[in-house]
Amino acid sequence: ERLLRLFGDRPGLHEIKGYLLITFADRYAPDDRAARSPEGLTLIREAASAHPDVPLLFFQHNPIYPPVDSSYPYNLTNAPEVMKSYAEHGVVLSVSGHLHGGSPLCFSDNVGYVTCPALCEDPFRFLRVRVRGHEVTVREESLKMPKTPPLVDTHVHTEYAYCASTVTAAGAIERAEKFGLAGITFTEHAGQLYVSSEDYWSGRFLNEPGLLRQARTEGRDRMRAYRAEMQALRSSFVRIGLEVECDRNGELSLLDEDREGWDLLSGAVHFLPEPFEGDAERGFMALTEKLLQQKVAVLAHPFRFFRRNKMDIPRHLFRPMAHLLAKYGAAGEINFHTNEPDPDFFRCCIEEGVPIALGSDSHALYEVGEFAPNLDVLRQAGAGERLEEVLFSS
């Protein structure tokens, strides 16, 4: 029950996209033995009766099946009774935890049973479960990345970001080290280091670029403080940089005296300044080329601008964008932060010889270095065994 409270959940029924998920908070006796209560068994019958054609997915802490050979009472003490009820009522999948080693998907009386490994222990394993009707597949992954090829998170934010939630520079470094990354690069929003939150989120700083100089003159910008704090953390593992944008004049959102001394400049399109607004696709491509002309090394979250603005992704621009990146020698970034990168775009990049950067775009600590989905995109894009060959190196 404590875990459910922490995650804002509750025991009982949850109807999600045509599936019925039921979570149980089984009661423990003083000797650490747990059992499904009569009320819990009744809930199984009632749920199946009230939702006869809906796939049932059940979640509980203690393993149900197979029996765990241990002196410690991992399984529910009335597991056979629970299994009988699951089978009688057509449960599709039962998901458990508690056993830190986990156990693979297996079936008994057409019910799937799987036990998740412990996320809290190195190598921080977890399961991706896919359910399609009554078909279940499970894939185990780890938050800790393989040592080869060496992976660097080239897009991490800090407590300086207006949009930061739980991320901190120190916390991000610790997490990156634990997860086996080869390095980390802090790329804070340059615009946010100069202007107020209101002037940033309205896009005013791009339409009135003089605001940057005004902030510096009035002593309101935080660019120098950010640089000094990040410089103190700089090492062979930690690089420092900025995420920059282009203003209405096609110039970087960066004062001249602040341009030098960074390990990485990553370019992004979050807003279209007024001269680029008329035709979204044309303006996006023109503004992107302006960024690339300014020698940014990485194009952050290509095409996310369209998703954020609830527009269809212009897939016909995948190849032209790959050509632009190749022309200016910049990398394309696989980035899942509020985004769904399309493997087809990165296939175009690989075919055009464009290097691929992995960026978590972390605004929360849980995002740092979580690259299993990024690597999956690369595999779908045809990188295969060539990962080290196609990855961006700063």
C-alpha positions in Angstrom: 0.0 0.0 0.0 2.9 2.4 0.7 4.3 1.8 -2.8 0.9 2.5 -4.3 0.6 5.7 -2.4 4.1 6.8 -3.5 3.1 6.4 -7.1 -0.4 7.9 -6.7 -2.0 4.5 -7.3 -4.6 2.4 -5.5 -5.5 -1.2 -5.2 -8.3 -2.5 -7.4 -9.5 -2.0 -10.9 -8.0 0.2 -13.6 -9.5 0.2 -17.1 -6.9 1.3 -19.6 -7.3 1.2 -23.4 -9.4 -1.8 -23.6 -7.6 -3.8 -20.9 -8.5 -4.3 -17.2 -5.5 -4.0 -14.8 -6.0 -5.0 -11.3 -3.5 -4.4 -8.5 -3.5 -6.3 -5.2 -2.0 -5.2 -1.9 -1.9 -8.6 -0.3 -1.6 -8.6 3.5 1.5 -9.8 5.3 1.5 -11.8 8.6 4.3 -11.1 11.2 6.3 -14.0 9.8 6.6 -12.3 6.3 4.0 -14.7 4.8 1.4 -13.2 2.6 -2.0 -14.5 1.3 -4.7 -13.3 -1.0 -7.7 -12.3 1.1 -11.2 -13.6 0.6 -12.1 -10.1 -0.6 -9.3 -10.3 -3.2 -10.5 -13.6 -4.5 -14.0 -12.2 -4.8 -12.6 -9.2 -6.7 -11.2 -11.6 -9.3 -14.6 -13.2 -9.9 -16.5 -9.9 -9.9 -14.0 -8.3 -12.4 -14.2 -11.2 -14.8 -18.0 -11.3 -14.6 -18.4 -7.5 -15.1 -15.9 -7.4 -18.0 -16.4 -10.7 -19.9 -14.6 -9.7 -23.1 -11.8 -7.6 -21.6 -8.3 -9.0 -21.2 -7.4 -9.2 -17.5 -3.9 -8.3 -16.3 -3.1 -8.8 -12.6 -0.3 -7.2 -10.5 0.8 -8.2 -7.1 4.1 -8.1 -5.1 4.5 -11.8 -4.3 5.2 -14.4 -7.0 2.3 -16.7 -7.8 4.0 -19.2 -10.1 6.3 -21.0 -10.4 7.0 -22.0 -6.8 10.2 -20.5 -5.4 12.5 -23.0 -3.9 13.7 -21.1 -0.9 13.4 -21.1 2.9 12.0 -17.6 2.6 8.3 -17.5 1.9 8.3 -15.7 -1.5 5.1 -17.2 -2.9 1.6 -16.3 -1.6 0.7 -19.0 0.9 -2.6 -19.7 -1.0 -1.0 -19.5 -4.5 -2.7 -22.7 -5.7 -6.1 -21.2 -4.9 -5.2 -17.9 -6.6 -3.9 -19.8 -9.7 -7.1 -21.8 -9.9 -9.2 -18.6 -9.8 -6.9 -17.0 -12.5 -7.4 -20.0 -14.8 -11.1 -20.2 -14.3 -11.7 -16.5 -15.0 -9.4 -16.2 -18.1 -6.6 -14.0 -16.7 -4.2 -13.2 -19.5 -1.1 -12.2 -17.4 0.0 -12.1 -13.8 2.9 -9.8 -13.0 4.8 -10.1 -9.6 8.0 -8.8 -8.0 9.7 -9.5 -4.6 12.0 -12.2 -6.0 15.0 -10.0 -6.9 16.4 -12.4 -9.5 13.0 -12.4 -11.3 11.7 -15.3 -13.3 10.9 -15.5 -17.0 7.5 -15.7 -18.6 5.9 -19.1 -18.2 2.4 -20.4 -18.6 0.1 -22.6 -16.5 -3.5 -23.3 -17.6 -3.2 -20.6 -20.3 -2.3 -17.9 -17.8 1.0 -16.1 -18.2 3.1 -15.6 -15.1 6.2 -13.4 -14.9 8.3 -12.0 -12.0 10.1 -8.7 -12.5 13.8 -8.5 -11.5 14.9 -5.9 -8.9 15.3 -2.5 -10.5 17.2 -1.3 -7.4 20.2 -3.7 -8.0 23.0 -3.5 -10.5 22.5 -3.8 -13.5 19.1 -2.3 -12.8 17.0 -4.7 -14.8 13.4 -4.2 -15.8 10.8 -5.8 -18.2 9.1 -4.5 -21.2 5.8 -6.3 -21.4 3.7 -6.1 -24.6 0.1 -7.4 -24.6 -1.9 -7.7 -27.8 -5.3 -9.2 -27.0 -4.4 -12.5 -25.4 -0.8 -12.6 -26.8 2.0 -11.7 -24.4 5.7 -11.0 -25.0 8.2 -10.0 -22.4 11.7 -8.5 -23.0 14.2 -7.9 -20.2 16.4 -4.8 -20.4 18.8 -3.0 -18.1 19.3 0.6 -17.3 23.0 -0.1 -17.1 24.5 0.2 -20.5 27.0 -2.2 -22.1 30.7 -1.1 -22.0 30.9 -1.5 -25.7 30.3 0.6 -27.6 31.0 3.4 -25.2 27.8 5.6 -24.8 27.8 9.3 -24.0 24.6 11.2 -23.0 25.1 14.4 -25.0 22.0 16.2 -23.9 21.5 16.6 -20.1 19.9 19.6 -18.4 20.6 21.0 -14.9 18.9 22.8 -12.1 19.5 26.0 -14.1 16.7 25.0 -16.5 13.3 26.6 -16.0 11.8 23.3 -17.1 13.9 21.1 -14.7 12.0 18.9 -12.3 14.3 16.6 -10.3 17.5 16.8 -12.4 20.7 18.2 -10.8 24.2 18.2 -12.2 25.6 16.2 -9.4 22.7 13.7 -9.5 23.0 13.3 -13.2 26.8 12.6 -13.0 26.2 10.0 -10.3 23.4 8.3 -12.3 25.5 8.3 -15.5 28.4 6.6 -13.7 26.1 4.0 -12.1 24.5 3.2 -15.5 27.9 2.6 -17.2 28.0 5.5 -19.5 31.3 6.6 -21.0 30.5 10.3 -20.4 27.9 13.0 -20.0 27.5 16.5 -21.5 25.5 19.2 -19.9 23.7 21.3 -22.6 21.6 23.9 -20.8 19.1 26.1 -22.7 21.1 29.2 -23.5 18.0 31.4 -23.8 16.9 30.4 -20.3 20.3 31.5 -18.9 19.7 35.0 -20.2 16.0 35.9 -20.0 13.0 35.4 -17.7 10.8 32.4 -17.9 8.1 34.4 -19.4 10.3 35.9 -22.1 11.7 32.4 -22.9 8.4 30.4 -23.1 6.7 33.1 -25.1 9.5 33.0 -27.7 10.0 36.8 -27.2 13.7 36.4 -26.8 14.0 35.2 -30.4 11.8 38.0 -31.8 13.6 40.6 -29.7 17.2 39.4 -29.5 18.3 42.6 -27.8 16.8 41.1 -24.6 20.0 39.0 -24.2 22.2 42.1 -24.1 19.8 43.9 -21.9 19.8 41.1 -19.3 23.6 41.1 -19.3 23.8 44.9 -18.9 21.3 44.8 -16.0 23.1 41.8 -14.4 20.1 39.5 -14.6 21.5 36.7 -16.7 22.8 33.5 -15.3 25.2 32.5 -18.1 28.4 33.2 -16.2 27.2 31.5 -13.1 26.2 28.4 -15.1 29.6 28.3 -16.9 31.5 28.7 -13.6 29.5 25.9 -11.8 29.8 23.5 -14.8 33.5 24.3 -15.2 34.1 23.1 -11.7 32.6 19.7 -12.7 34.4 19.4 -16.0 36.5 16.3 -16.4 37.2 13.5 -18.9 33.8 12.1 -18.0 31.9 15.4 -17.8 31.7 17.9 -20.7 29.9 21.2 -20.7 27.9 22.9 -23.5 24.7 24.7 -24.4 21.4 24.0 -26.3 21.1 27.0 -28.6 18.4 28.4 -30.9 18.3 30.9 -33.8 16.6 34.2 -33.5 14.6 36.1 -36.1 17.9 37.2 -37.8 19.2 33.7 -38.0 21.8 34.4 -35.3 22.4 32.1 -32.3 20.6 32.9 -29.0 24.1 33.6 -27.5 26.1 36.7 -26.9 29.4 37.0 -28.8 31.5 36.9 -25.7 29.8 33.7 -24.6 30.4 31.6 -27.7 33.8 30.2 -27.0 35.0 27.6 -24.5 32.2 25.1 -24.7 32.7 21.4 -25.4 29.5 21.1 -27.4 26.8 23.4 -28.9 23.6 21.5 -29.6 21.1 23.3 -31.8 17.3 23.1 -31.4 14.1 24.4 -32.9 11.6 25.0 -30.1 9.9 28.1 -31.7 9.6 29.6 -35.1 10.5 33.4 -34.9 8.2 35.7 -36.8 10.0 35.7 -40.2 9.8 31.9 -40.3 6.2 31.5 -39.1 4.1 31.5 -42.3 4.7 28.0 -43.6 5.7 25.7 -40.8 7.5 23.1 -42.8 9.4 25.7 -44.9 10.2 27.8 -41.9 11.4 24.8 -39.9 13.8 23.7 -42.6 15.1 27.3 -43.1 15.6 27.9 -39.4 17.3 24.5 -39.1 19.8 25.4 -41.8 20.5 28.7 -40.1 21.4 26.7 -37.0 23.6 24.3 -38.9 25.4 27.3 -40.6 26.3 28.4 -37.1 28.4 25.3 -36.6 26.3 23.5 -34.0 27.6 19.9 -33.6 24.3 18.2 -32.9 20.7 18.8 -34.1 18.6 18.1 -31.0 15.3 16.2 -31.3 14.8 16.6 -35.1 11.1 17.0 -36.0 9.9 17.2 -32.4 8.7 20.7 -33.1 5.8 19.3 -35.1 4.8 16.8 -32.5 4.8 19.5 -29.8 2.6 21.7 -31.9 0.2 18.9 -32.7 1.1 18.7 -36.4 1.7 15.6 -38.5 5.4 14.7 -38.8 6.5 15.7 -42.3 8.1 12.4 -43.3 8.8 13.7 -46.8 11.4 15.9 -45.2 13.4 13.1 -43.6 15.8 12.7 -46.6 16.2 16.5 -47.1 17.0 16.9 -43.4 19.6 14.1 -43.6 21.1 15.9 -46.6 21.4 19.1 -44.6 23.0 17.4 -41.6 25.5 15.7 -44.0 26.2 19.0 -45.8 27.1 20.8 -42.5 28.7 17.9 -40.7 26.3 17.8 -37.8 24.9 14.8 -36.0 21.2 13.9 -35.6 20.0 13.2 -32.1 17.8 10.3 -30.9 15.8 11.8 -28.1 12.7 10.4 -26.4 11.9 13.3 -24.1 8.3 14.1 -24.9 9.1 12.6 -28.3 8.8 9.4 -30.5 11.8 9.3 -32.8 11.1 7.7 -36.2 13.7 5.0 -37.2 13.1 5.8 -40.8 14.6 9.3 -40.3 17.7 7.8 -38.7 17.9 5.2 -41.5 18.2 8.1 -43.9 20.9 9.7 -41.7 22.9 6.5 -41.6 22.6 6.1 -45.4 23.9 9.7 -45.8 26.8 9.2 -43.4 25.4 11.4 -40.7 26.6 10.4 -37.1 23.9 9.7 -34.5 24.0 11.3 -31.0 22.2 9.8 -28.1 20.5 12.5 -25.9 18.3 11.8 -23.0 17.3 15.5 -22.8 17.0 14.9 -19.1 14.9 17.2 -17.1 14.4 14.6 -14.4 17.0 12.2 -12.9 15.2 9.1 -14.1 15.8 10.1 -17.7 19.6 10.3 -17.6 21.3 7.7 -19.7 18.1 5.6 -20.3 19.2 4.5 -23.7 17.5 1.1 -24.2 14.9 2.7 -26.5 17.5 4.8 -28.3 19.5 1.8 -29.1 16.4 0.0 -30.3 15.7 2.9 -32.7 19.3 2.5 -34.0 18.8 -1.2 -34.6 15.5 -0.6 -36.4 17.3 2.0 -38.5 19.7 -0.7 -39.7 22.8 0.1 -37.6 23.0 -3.5 -36.5 26.5 -4.4 -35.4 27.8 -1.0 -36.6 26.8 1.0 -33.5 30.3 2.2 -32.7 30.7 3.2 -36.3 27.6 5.3 -36.6 27.6 7.0 -33.1 28.6 10.6 -32.7 31.8 11.3 -31.0 32.6 14.7 -29.6 
